Amino acid sequence: MNGYLAVAALFGLASVGFGAFGAHGISDPKAQEWLRTGALYGFVHVLAVFAAAYVGARVAPPVFLAGVVLFSGSLFAMALGAPRILGAVTPIGGLAFMVGWAILAWAAFRSQA
């Protein structure tokens, strides 16, 4: 679990960095929006990894982290000039987020029983 927490912390660092770059270092409004959205969703799901570690949902962290890579990563890449076709990957990351939340909810309910 410590490996997932370390990766999550690095993704948190990246989320803050990309969010700051979107706010201060880039002038294209669409790229700013992509960076802001990617940073927000990335950071929220980094925190979800820590929540999953607390609840003991061992399957959720890699799913959340995959979501960060696919969702936030694709937005960050497009903001930095990658082809827009990469946007087709973004919803897969969103689906990974949703699956991660479902796993986390299941683990939380299970820990109550």
A tleap script that builds the chain and sets N, CA, C and O, in Angstrom:
source leaprc.protein.ff14SB
mol = sequence {
  NMET ASN GLY TYR LEU ALA VAL ALA ALA LEU
  PHE GLY LEU ALA SER VAL GLY PHE GLY ALA
  PHE GLY ALA HIE GLY ILE SER ASP PRO LYS
  ALA GLN GLU TRP LEU ARG THR GLY ALA LEU
  TYR GLY PHE VAL HIE VAL LEU ALA VAL PHE
  ALA ALA ALA TYR VAL GLY ALA ARG VAL ALA
  PRO PRO VAL PHE LEU ALA GLY VAL VAL LEU
  PHE SER GLY SER LEU PHE ALA MET ALA LEU
  GLY ALA PRO ARG ILE LEU GLY ALA VAL THR
  PRO ILE GLY GLY LEU ALA PHE MET VAL GLY
  TRP ALA ILE LEU ALA TRP ALA ALA PHE ARG
  SER GLN CALA
}
set mol.1.N position { 0.822 -1.194 0.000 }
set mol.1.CA position { 0.000 0.000 0.000 }
set mol.1.C position { 0.867 1.259 0.000 }
set mol.1.O position { 0.471 2.282 -0.560 }
set mol.2.N position { 2.051 1.193 0.626 }
set mol.2.CA position { 2.918 2.369 0.672 }
set mol.2.C position { 3.354 2.826 -0.714 }
set mol.2.O position { 3.543 4.020 -0.949 }
set mol.3.N position { 3.514 1.874 -1.631 }
set mol.3.CA position { 3.872 2.240 -2.996 }
set mol.3.C position { 2.782 3.070 -3.660 }
set mol.3.O position { 3.066 4.046 -4.354 }
set mol.4.N position { 1.517 2.668 -3.438 }
set mol.4.CA position { 0.400 3.438 -3.992 }
set mol.4.C position { 0.336 4.831 -3.372 }
set mol.4.O position { 0.044 5.810 -4.059 }
set mol.5.N position { 0.610 4.914 -2.073 }
set mol.5.CA position { 0.584 6.214 -1.411 }
set mol.5.C position { 1.700 7.117 -1.937 }
set mol.5.O position { 1.503 8.321 -2.100 }
set mol.6.N position { 2.857 6.539 -2.198 }
set mol.6.CA position { 3.967 7.329 -2.745 }
set mol.6.C position { 3.637 7.832 -4.151 }
set mol.6.O position { 3.891 8.992 -4.475 }
set mol.7.N position { 3.074 6.959 -4.978 }
set mol.7.CA position { 2.681 7.370 -6.331 }
set mol.7.C position { 1.585 8.428 -6.254 }
set mol.7.O position { 1.605 9.399 -7.009 }
set mol.8.N position { 0.631 8.243 -5.346 }
set mol.8.CA position { -0.441 9.220 -5.175 }
set mol.8.C position { 0.130 10.575 -4.770 }
set mol.8.O position { -0.316 11.610 -5.265 }
set mol.9.N position { 1.103 10.574 -3.883 }
set mol.9.CA position { 1.726 11.830 -3.467 }
set mol.9.C position { 2.414 12.517 -4.651 }
set mol.9.O position { 2.342 13.738 -4.788 }
set mol.10.N position { 3.070 11.743 -5.493 }
set mol.10.CA position { 3.710 12.327 -6.682 }
set mol.10.C position { 2.664 12.867 -7.658 }
set mol.10.O position { 2.871 13.911 -8.276 }
set mol.11.N position { 1.546 12.158 -7.795 }
set mol.11.CA position { 0.460 12.651 -8.655 }
set mol.11.C position { -0.158 13.918 -8.061 }
set mol.11.O position { -0.594 14.800 -8.800 }
set mol.12.N position { -0.198 14.010 -6.722 }
set mol.12.CA position { -0.658 15.240 -6.082 }
set mol.12.C position { 0.259 16.398 -6.406 }
set mol.12.O position { -0.197 17.504 -6.696 }
set mol.13.N position { 1.550 16.139 -6.357 }
set mol.13.CA position { 2.545 17.147 -6.736 }
set mol.13.C position { 2.332 17.587 -8.180 }
set mol.13.O position { 2.349 18.781 -8.479 }
set mol.14.N position { 2.134 16.631 -9.064 }
set mol.14.CA position { 1.910 16.944 -10.480 }
set mol.14.C position { 0.616 17.730 -10.665 }
set mol.14.O position { 0.565 18.651 -11.480 }
set mol.15.N position { -0.425 17.380 -9.922 }
set mol.15.CA position { -1.699 18.089 -10.039 }
set mol.15.C position { -1.548 19.549 -9.652 }
set mol.15.O position { -2.067 20.433 -10.333 }
set mol.16.N position { -0.843 19.803 -8.569 }
set mol.16.CA position { -0.609 21.191 -8.156 }
set mol.16.C position { 0.222 21.920 -9.204 }
set mol.16.O position { -0.070 23.067 -9.540 }
set mol.17.N position { 1.252 21.262 -9.720 }
set mol.17.CA position { 2.112 21.888 -10.730 }
set mol.17.C position { 1.365 22.209 -12.014 }
set mol.17.O position { 1.485 23.312 -12.546 }
set mol.18.N position { 0.591 21.247 -12.516 }
set mol.18.CA position { -0.166 21.501 -13.747 }
set mol.18.C position { -1.260 22.536 -13.521 }
set mol.18.O position { -1.547 23.342 -14.406 }
set mol.19.N position { -1.872 22.518 -12.339 }
set mol.19.CA position { -2.879 23.531 -12.034 }
set mol.19.C position { -2.278 24.926 -11.999 }
set mol.19.O position { -2.873 25.877 -12.506 }
set mol.20.N position { -1.106 25.048 -11.404 }
set mol.20.CA position { -0.416 26.343 -11.353 }
set mol.20.C position { 0.001 26.784 -12.750 }
set mol.20.O position { -0.102 27.962 -13.092 }
set mol.21.N position { 0.469 25.841 -13.552 }
set mol.21.CA position { 0.854 26.190 -14.923 }
set mol.21.C position { -0.356 26.681 -15.700 }
set mol.21.O position { -0.254 27.626 -16.483 }
set mol.22.N position { -1.502 26.043 -15.488 }
set mol.22.CA position { -2.724 26.469 -16.157 }
set mol.22.C position { -3.158 27.859 -15.723 }
set mol.22.O position { -3.691 28.628 -16.523 }
set mol.23.N position { -2.931 28.177 -14.462 }
set mol.23.CA position { -3.350 29.474 -13.937 }
set mol.23.C position { -2.378 30.591 -14.291 }
set mol.23.O position { -2.786 31.745 -14.424 }
set mol.24.N position { -1.103 30.264 -14.445 }
set mol.24.CA position { -0.100 31.325 -14.588 }
set mol.24.C position { 0.814 31.228 -15.804 }
set mol.24.O position { 1.471 32.206 -16.159 }
set mol.25.N position { 0.865 30.067 -16.446 }
set mol.25.CA position { 1.894 29.896 -17.453 }
set mol.25.C position { 1.419 29.645 -18.861 }
set mol.25.O position { 2.234 29.414 -19.754 }
set mol.26.N position { 0.128 29.685 -19.079 }
set mol.26.CA position { -0.380 29.373 -20.416 }
set mol.26.C position { -1.533 30.325 -20.711 }
set mol.26.O position { -2.333 30.641 -19.831 }
set mol.27.N position { -1.607 30.773 -21.951 }
set mol.27.CA position { -2.611 31.797 -22.280 }
set mol.27.C position { -3.831 31.245 -23.024 }
set mol.27.O position { -4.877 31.893 -23.045 }
set mol.28.N position { -3.718 30.072 -23.628 }
set mol.28.CA position { -4.832 29.504 -24.377 }
set mol.28.C position { -5.958 29.106 -23.418 }
set mol.28.O position { -5.741 28.273 -22.537 }
set mol.29.N position { -7.156 29.682 -23.570 }
set mol.29.CA position { -8.240 29.379 -22.632 }
set mol.29.C position { -8.629 27.901 -22.585 }
set mol.29.O position { -8.929 27.384 -21.508 }
set mol.30.N position { -8.629 27.223 -23.708 }
set mol.30.CA position { -8.990 25.800 -23.725 }
set mol.30.C position { -7.941 24.982 -22.970 }
set mol.30.O position { -8.286 24.089 -22.197 }
set mol.31.N position { -6.671 25.287 -23.193 }
set mol.31.CA position { -5.594 24.589 -22.487 }
set mol.31.C position { -5.679 24.867 -20.986 }
set mol.31.O position { -5.452 23.969 -20.175 }
set mol.32.N position { -6.003 26.104 -20.615 }
set mol.32.CA position { -6.175 26.426 -19.193 }
set mol.32.C position { -7.292 25.590 -18.582 }
set mol.32.O position { -7.156 25.081 -17.469 }
set mol.33.N position { -8.386 25.449 -19.305 }
set mol.33.CA position { -9.519 24.665 -18.824 }
set mol.33.C position { -9.131 23.200 -18.647 }
set mol.33.O position { -9.474 22.581 -17.640 }
set mol.34.N position { -8.418 22.648 -19.623 }
set mol.34.CA position { -7.978 21.257 -19.524 }
set mol.34.C position { -7.057 21.069 -18.321 }
set mol.34.O position { -7.194 20.098 -17.576 }
set mol.35.N position { -6.121 21.993 -18.131 }
set mol.35.CA position { -5.196 21.881 -17.003 }
set mol.35.C position { -5.932 22.003 -15.674 }
set mol.35.O position { -5.637 21.270 -14.730 }
set mol.36.N position { -6.880 22.918 -15.598 }
set mol.36.CA position { -7.652 23.107 -14.363 }
set mol.36.C position { -8.471 21.845 -14.050 }
set mol.36.O position { -8.484 21.368 -12.915 }
set mol.37.N position { -9.144 21.323 -15.063 }
set mol.37.CA position { -9.970 20.132 -14.856 }
set mol.37.C position { -9.105 18.924 -14.495 }
set mol.37.O position { -9.425 18.185 -13.564 }
set mol.38.N position { -8.025 18.727 -15.222 }
set mol.38.CA position { -7.133 17.613 -14.927 }
set mol.38.C position { -6.540 17.703 -13.535 }
set mol.38.O position { -6.436 16.695 -12.836 }
set mol.39.N position { -6.147 18.908 -13.125 }
set mol.39.CA position { -5.571 19.096 -11.795 }
set mol.39.C position { -6.603 18.826 -10.706 }
set mol.39.O position { -6.305 18.159 -9.716 }
set mol.40.N position { -7.808 19.342 -10.887 }
set mol.40.CA position { -8.857 19.142 -9.890 }
set mol.40.C position { -9.184 17.657 -9.721 }
set mol.40.O position { -9.172 17.137 -8.606 }
set mol.41.N position { -9.470 16.990 -10.815 }
set mol.41.CA position { -9.830 15.576 -10.732 }
set mol.41.C position { -8.647 14.731 -10.260 }
set mol.41.O position { -8.825 13.776 -9.505 }
set mol.42.N position { -7.455 15.080 -10.702 }
set mol.42.CA position { -6.279 14.342 -10.253 }
set mol.42.C position { -6.086 14.462 -8.755 }
set mol.42.O position { -5.850 13.468 -8.068 }
set mol.43.N position { -6.187 15.687 -8.249 }
set mol.43.CA position { -5.958 15.891 -6.823 }
set mol.43.C position { -7.034 15.229 -5.974 }
set mol.43.O position { -6.722 14.619 -4.950 }
set mol.44.N position { -8.280 15.338 -6.377 }
set mol.44.CA position { -9.362 14.695 -5.622 }
set mol.44.C position { -9.132 13.189 -5.544 }
set mol.44.O position { -9.365 12.575 -4.503 }
set mol.45.N position { -8.682 12.606 -6.629 }
set mol.45.CA position { -8.519 11.151 -6.646 }
set mol.45.C position { -7.228 10.703 -5.982 }
set mol.45.O position { -7.113 9.546 -5.579 }
set mol.46.N position { -6.262 11.591 -5.860 }
set mol.46.CA position { -5.103 11.313 -5.016 }
set mol.46.C position { -5.566 11.190 -3.565 }
set mol.46.O position { -5.140 10.289 -2.843 }
set mol.47.N position { -6.440 12.101 -3.147 }
set mol.47.CA position { -6.986 12.016 -1.790 }
set mol.47.C position { -7.821 10.745 -1.608 }
set mol.47.O position { -7.842 10.157 -0.526 }
set mol.48.N position { -8.503 10.331 -2.670 }
set mol.48.CA position { -9.286 9.093 -2.605 }
set mol.48.C position { -8.377 7.884 -2.374 }
set mol.48.O position { -8.779 6.933 -1.703 }
set mol.49.N position { -7.170 7.907 -2.916 }
set mol.49.CA position { -6.215 6.817 -2.680 }
set mol.49.C position { -5.896 6.732 -1.189 }
set mol.49.O position { -5.825 5.642 -0.622 }
set mol.50.N position { -5.705 7.887 -0.564 }
set mol.50.CA position { -5.419 7.889 0.868 }
set mol.50.C position { -6.631 7.401 1.673 }
set mol.50.O position { -6.469 6.687 2.663 }
set mol.51.N position { -7.830 7.780 1.258 }
set mol.51.CA position { -9.042 7.284 1.918 }
set mol.51.C position { -9.154 5.776 1.763 }
set mol.51.O position { -9.513 5.076 2.710 }
set mol.52.N position { -8.850 5.281 0.581 }
set mol.52.CA position { -8.917 3.839 0.336 }
set mol.52.C position { -7.912 3.099 1.221 }
set mol.52.O position { -8.202 2.009 1.715 }
set mol.53.N position { -6.746 3.684 1.418 }
set mol.53.CA position { -5.751 3.070 2.291 }
set mol.53.C position { -6.271 3.025 3.731 }
set mol.53.O position { -6.044 2.050 4.447 }
set mol.54.N position { -6.964 4.074 4.147 }
set mol.54.CA position { -7.509 4.138 5.505 }
set mol.54.C position { -8.594 3.081 5.716 }
set mol.54.O position { -8.637 2.433 6.762 }
set mol.55.N position { -9.458 2.911 4.736 }
set mol.55.CA position { -10.569 1.960 4.837 }
set mol.55.C position { -10.084 0.528 4.596 }
set mol.55.O position { -10.740 -0.428 5.009 }
set mol.56.N position { -8.956 0.383 3.939 }
set mol.56.CA position { -8.440 -0.947 3.637 }
set mol.56.C position { -8.931 -1.501 2.313 }
set mol.56.O position { -8.945 -2.715 2.109 }
set mol.57.N position { -9.335 -0.610 1.409 }
set mol.57.CA position { -9.803 -1.031 0.086 }
set mol.57.C position { -8.592 -1.164 -0.826 }
set mol.57.O position { -8.237 -0.226 -1.540 }
set mol.58.N position { -7.963 -2.323 -0.799 }
set mol.58.CA position { -6.702 -2.513 -1.516 }
set mol.58.C position { -6.831 -2.477 -3.035 }
set mol.58.O position { -5.845 -2.224 -3.727 }
set mol.59.N position { -8.013 -2.724 -3.560 }
set mol.59.CA position { -8.197 -2.732 -5.015 }
set mol.59.C position { -8.422 -1.319 -5.551 }
set mol.59.O position { -8.110 -1.042 -6.709 }
set mol.60.N position { -8.956 -0.433 -4.728 }
set mol.60.CA position { -9.304 0.905 -5.194 }
set mol.60.C position { -8.093 1.765 -5.587 }
set mol.60.O position { -8.160 2.432 -6.619 }
set mol.61.N position { -6.989 1.787 -4.823 }
set mol.61.CA position { -5.893 2.690 -5.195 }
set mol.61.C position { -5.369 2.529 -6.626 }
set mol.61.O position { -5.206 3.533 -7.320 }
set mol.62.N position { -5.096 1.297 -7.096 }
set mol.62.CA position { -4.600 1.228 -8.471 }
set mol.62.C position { -5.644 1.666 -9.500 }
set mol.62.O position { -5.293 2.169 -10.568 }
set mol.63.N position { -6.918 1.475 -9.181 }
set mol.63.CA position { -7.972 1.902 -10.105 }
set mol.63.C position { -8.028 3.432 -10.146 }
set mol.63.O position { -8.116 4.027 -11.220 }
set mol.64.N position { -7.977 4.062 -8.967 }
set mol.64.CA position { -7.946 5.528 -8.922 }
set mol.64.C position { -6.713 6.074 -9.638 }
set mol.64.O position { -6.811 7.040 -10.395 }
set mol.65.N position { -5.566 5.466 -9.402 }
set mol.65.CA position { -4.328 5.958 -10.021 }
set mol.65.C position { -4.359 5.782 -11.536 }
set mol.65.O position { -3.859 6.634 -12.271 }
set mol.66.N position { -4.939 4.687 -12.005 }
set mol.66.CA position { -5.105 4.507 -13.451 }
set mol.66.C position { -6.017 5.592 -14.003 }
set mol.66.O position { -5.781 6.115 -15.092 }
set mol.67.N position { -7.053 5.927 -13.252 }
set mol.67.CA position { -7.938 7.008 -13.668 }
set mol.67.C position { -7.208 8.335 -13.774 }
set mol.67.O position { -7.443 9.104 -14.705 }
set mol.68.N position { -6.321 8.607 -12.821 }
set mol.68.CA position { -5.549 9.855 -12.867 }
set mol.68.C position { -4.669 9.878 -14.113 }
set mol.68.O position { -4.592 10.893 -14.806 }
set mol.69.N position { -4.015 8.774 -14.391 }
set mol.69.CA position { -3.148 8.710 -15.578 }
set mol.69.C position { -3.964 8.931 -16.847 }
set mol.69.O position { -3.587 9.724 -17.710 }
set mol.70.N position { -5.079 8.226 -16.950 }
set mol.70.CA position { -5.873 8.296 -18.183 }
set mol.70.C position { -6.650 9.610 -18.307 }
set mol.70.O position { -6.616 10.255 -19.354 }
set mol.71.N position { -7.344 10.002 -17.248 }
set mol.71.CA position { -8.182 11.200 -17.306 }
set mol.71.C position { -7.324 12.466 -17.270 }
set mol.71.O position { -7.290 13.238 -18.228 }
set mol.72.N position { -6.641 12.660 -16.158 }
set mol.72.CA position { -5.837 13.877 -16.011 }
set mol.72.C position { -4.685 13.897 -17.000 }
set mol.72.O position { -4.390 14.930 -17.602 }
set mol.73.N position { -4.039 12.760 -17.164 }
set mol.73.CA position { -2.899 12.704 -18.081 }
set mol.73.C position { -3.259 13.070 -19.505 }
set mol.73.O position { -2.504 13.772 -20.177 }
set mol.74.N position { -4.409 12.600 -19.972 }
set mol.74.CA position { -4.813 12.941 -21.339 }
set mol.74.C position { -5.133 14.433 -21.466 }
set mol.74.O position { -4.820 15.050 -22.485 }
set mol.75.N position { -5.752 15.010 -20.442 }
set mol.75.CA position { -6.032 16.450 -20.479 }
set mol.75.C position { -4.740 17.263 -20.431 }
set mol.75.O position { -4.585 18.240 -21.164 }
set mol.76.N position { -3.813 16.852 -19.560 }
set mol.76.CA position { -2.528 17.549 -19.482 }
set mol.76.C position { -1.792 17.475 -20.819 }
set mol.76.O position { -1.241 18.470 -21.291 }
set mol.77.N position { -1.789 16.301 -21.415 }
set mol.77.CA position { -1.089 16.118 -22.688 }
set mol.77.C position { -1.700 16.983 -23.784 }
set mol.77.O position { -0.972 17.611 -24.553 }
set mol.78.N position { -3.031 17.023 -23.862 }
set mol.78.CA position { -3.672 17.857 -24.892 }
set mol.78.C position { -3.392 19.337 -24.647 }
set mol.78.O position { -3.204 20.097 -25.597 }
set mol.79.N position { -3.363 19.752 -23.378 }
set mol.79.CA position { -3.065 21.149 -23.068 }
set mol.79.C position { -1.648 21.525 -23.501 }
set mol.79.O position { -1.362 22.681 -23.812 }
set mol.80.N position { -0.772 20.523 -23.513 }
set mol.80.CA position { 0.617 20.776 -23.907 }
set mol.80.C position { 0.868 20.522 -25.393 }
set mol.80.O position { 2.011 20.562 -25.848 }
set mol.81.N position { -0.209 20.258 -26.152 }
set mol.81.CA position { -0.072 20.162 -27.596 }
set mol.81.C position { -0.270 18.794 -28.208 }
set mol.81.O position { -0.141 18.645 -29.423 }
set mol.82.N position { -0.581 17.790 -27.404 }
set mol.82.CA position { -0.815 16.457 -27.972 }
set mol.82.C position { -2.065 16.488 -28.855 }
set mol.82.O position { -2.921 17.354 -28.674 }
set mol.83.N position { -2.183 15.572 -29.792 }
set mol.83.CA position { -3.359 15.545 -30.667 }
set mol.83.C position { -4.652 15.393 -29.870 }
set mol.83.O position { -4.686 14.692 -28.859 }
set mol.84.N position { -5.698 16.043 -30.324 }
set mol.84.CA position { -6.990 16.014 -29.626 }
set mol.84.C position { -7.625 14.630 -29.609 }
set mol.84.O position { -8.509 14.370 -28.793 }
set mol.85.N position { -7.194 13.746 -30.488 }
set mol.85.CA position { -7.717 12.377 -30.482 }
set mol.85.C position { -7.439 11.709 -29.138 }
set mol.85.O position { -8.140 10.774 -28.749 }
set mol.86.N position { -6.423 12.186 -28.436 }
set mol.86.CA position { -6.111 11.659 -27.111 }
set mol.86.C position { -7.271 11.883 -26.145 }
set mol.86.O position { -7.372 11.204 -25.123 }
set mol.87.N position { -8.140 12.829 -26.468 }
set mol.87.CA position { -9.324 13.069 -25.653 }
set mol.87.C position { -10.253 11.860 -25.597 }
set mol.87.O position { -11.103 11.773 -24.711 }
set mol.88.N position { -10.099 10.940 -26.522 }
set mol.88.CA position { -10.908 9.715 -26.491 }
set mol.88.C position { -10.554 8.841 -25.293 }
set mol.88.O position { -11.349 7.991 -24.893 }
set mol.89.N position { -9.382 9.038 -24.723 }
set mol.89.CA position { -8.937 8.269 -23.556 }
set mol.89.C position { -9.553 8.831 -22.271 }
set mol.89.O position { -9.733 8.097 -21.299 }
set mol.90.N position { -9.872 10.112 -22.263 }
set mol.90.CA position { -10.340 10.783 -21.052 }
set mol.90.C position { -11.540 10.095 -20.406 }
set mol.90.O position { -11.530 9.892 -19.192 }
set mol.91.N position { -12.580 9.726 -21.170 }
set mol.91.CA position { -13.727 9.059 -20.521 }
set mol.91.C position { -13.384 7.708 -19.901 }
set mol.91.O position { -14.040 7.284 -18.950 }
set mol.92.N position { -12.373 7.030 -20.421 }
set mol.92.CA position { -11.954 5.760 -19.823 }
set mol.92.C position { -11.402 6.023 -18.423 }
set mol.92.O position { -11.645 5.255 -17.492 }
set mol.93.N position { -10.664 7.109 -18.290 }
set mol.93.CA position { -10.183 7.506 -16.971 }
set mol.93.C position { -11.324 7.863 -16.043 }
set mol.93.O position { -11.294 7.521 -14.861 }
set mol.94.N position { -12.338 8.553 -16.569 }
set mol.94.CA position { -13.516 8.871 -15.768 }
set mol.94.C position { -14.235 7.621 -15.299 }
set mol.94.O position { -14.718 7.556 -14.169 }
set mol.95.N position { -14.301 6.638 -16.166 }
set mol.95.CA position { -14.910 5.358 -15.785 }
set mol.95.C position { -14.093 4.688 -14.678 }
set mol.95.O position { -14.661 4.115 -13.748 }
set mol.96.N position { -12.779 4.758 -14.776 }
set mol.96.CA position { -11.924 4.198 -13.720 }
set mol.96.C position { -12.188 4.906 -12.392 }
set mol.96.O position { -12.211 4.261 -11.344 }
set mol.97.N position { -12.386 6.220 -12.428 }
set mol.97.CA position { -12.730 6.945 -11.201 }
set mol.97.C position { -14.017 6.393 -10.596 }
set mol.97.O position { -14.089 6.136 -9.395 }
set mol.98.N position { -15.018 6.215 -11.428 }
set mol.98.CA position { -16.313 5.723 -10.947 }
set mol.98.C position { -16.194 4.310 -10.366 }
set mol.98.O position { -16.787 4.009 -9.330 }
set mol.99.N position { -15.433 3.458 -11.031 }
set mol.99.CA position { -15.221 2.102 -10.520 }
set mol.99.C position { -14.484 2.159 -9.182 }
set mol.99.O position { -14.821 1.427 -8.252 }
set mol.100.N position { -13.497 3.015 -9.091 }
set mol.100.CA position { -12.759 3.174 -7.834 }
set mol.100.C position { -13.669 3.603 -6.692 }
set mol.100.O position { -13.554 3.089 -5.579 }
set mol.101.N position { -14.574 4.543 -6.962 }
set mol.101.CA position { -15.514 4.979 -5.920 }
set mol.101.C position { -16.456 3.854 -5.526 }
set mol.101.O position { -16.780 3.703 -4.348 }
set mol.102.N position { -16.897 3.065 -6.492 }
set mol.102.CA position { -17.764 1.930 -6.174 }
set mol.102.C position { -17.024 0.922 -5.292 }
set mol.102.O position { -17.592 0.402 -4.332 }
set mol.103.N position { -15.784 0.652 -5.609 }
set mol.103.CA position { -14.972 -0.264 -4.800 }
set mol.103.C position { -14.787 0.305 -3.395 }
set mol.103.O position { -14.897 -0.425 -2.410 }
set mol.104.N position { -14.511 1.594 -3.300 }
set mol.104.CA position { -14.317 2.229 -2.002 }
set mol.104.C position { -15.596 2.158 -1.169 }
set mol.104.O position { -15.541 1.875 0.028 }
set mol.105.N position { -16.741 2.412 -1.791 }
set mol.105.CA position { -18.016 2.321 -1.074 }
set mol.105.C position { -18.260 0.899 -0.584 }
set mol.105.O position { -18.668 0.694 0.559 }
set mol.106.N position { -18.014 -0.070 -1.438 }
set mol.106.CA position { -18.198 -1.471 -1.065 }
set mol.106.C position { -17.301 -1.829 0.119 }
set mol.106.O position { -17.744 -2.484 1.062 }
set mol.107.N position { -16.039 -1.396 0.066 }
set mol.107.CA position { -15.103 -1.706 1.153 }
set mol.107.C position { -15.525 -1.025 2.449 }
set mol.107.O position { -15.392 -1.604 3.526 }
set mol.108.N position { -16.034 0.203 2.350 }
set mol.108.CA position { -16.480 0.910 3.546 }
set mol.108.C position { -17.683 0.220 4.165 }
set mol.108.O position { -17.748 0.066 5.385 }
set mol.109.N position { -18.634 -0.196 3.343 }
set mol.109.CA position { -19.795 -0.929 3.872 }
set mol.109.C position { -19.375 -2.256 4.481 }
set mol.109.O position { -19.876 -2.659 5.531 }
set mol.110.N position { -18.464 -2.918 3.822 }
set mol.110.CA position { -17.983 -4.226 4.308 }
set mol.110.C position { -17.262 -4.086 5.642 }
set mol.110.O position { -17.379 -4.959 6.502 }
set mol.111.N position { -16.515 -2.996 5.824 }
set mol.111.CA position { -15.770 -2.813 7.073 }
set mol.111.C position { -16.716 -2.503 8.239 }
set mol.111.O position { -16.350 -2.694 9.399 }
set mol.112.N position { -17.914 -2.032 7.941 }
set mol.112.CA position { -18.912 -1.728 8.977 }
set mol.112.C position { -19.569 -3.014 9.487 }
set mol.112.O position { -20.030 -3.074 10.627 }
set mol.113.N position { -19.605 -4.035 8.637 }
set mol.113.CA position { -20.318 -5.270 8.988 }
set mol.113.C position { -19.551 -6.131 9.957 }
set mol.113.O position { -20.025 -7.200 10.343 }
savepdb mol mol.pdb
quit
